[in-house]
Amino acid sequence: ITEDFSDNMTVTDSHNYGDIIIEDVTTTSDTYIGGLFGIKNDSVNINHTNCSNNGDIVVKKGCTLATNSYIGGLLGVSSAKGGNIVFTSCTNNGKVDVEEGVNLSSIYAGGIVGYKSGDGLITIENATNKGAVIYNATGTGVLQIAGIIGSYASTNTTLTLKKTVTNEGVITIGGTAKGNVRIGGIFGAF
């Protein structure tokens, strides 16, 4: 739906049905990929209600992502200095697939959110990941992957999981990583 945004937003009844295919890409910068949003910046407040990603996110063989890669079924990364994120009744049905033959540094991937750092409240309520999370790449850094949030690295924030938050997606790990490997059904690293 969008790569980046910088104002307060309310997103209701928004659904992505298109696949996101990354191929023949070589980058030396960070990569932000999400079924709805690639990155949440600054002190933005965003409320997602009844939103879904139904498209697959696939990083194809031959890509080189030289620094950090953040991939989420709904949101790739939130690195805000303040600002709150709320997901209510949201679902990811699409798979996140980093294929064999992809060369990358560190990867943070989740069925709902790839990576969360910085300040600000994050609330996930009545949300489900049904998409598989698959990693078969060659990595030189850390590997943090999960069904809900790949990595949660915030220190001055509150994380709340309310009512029913479930992961039904299969997590498949192959390939290589030279840094810390942290895999979880809900959180990869916390």
Disulfide bonds with the S-S distance in Angstrom:
none
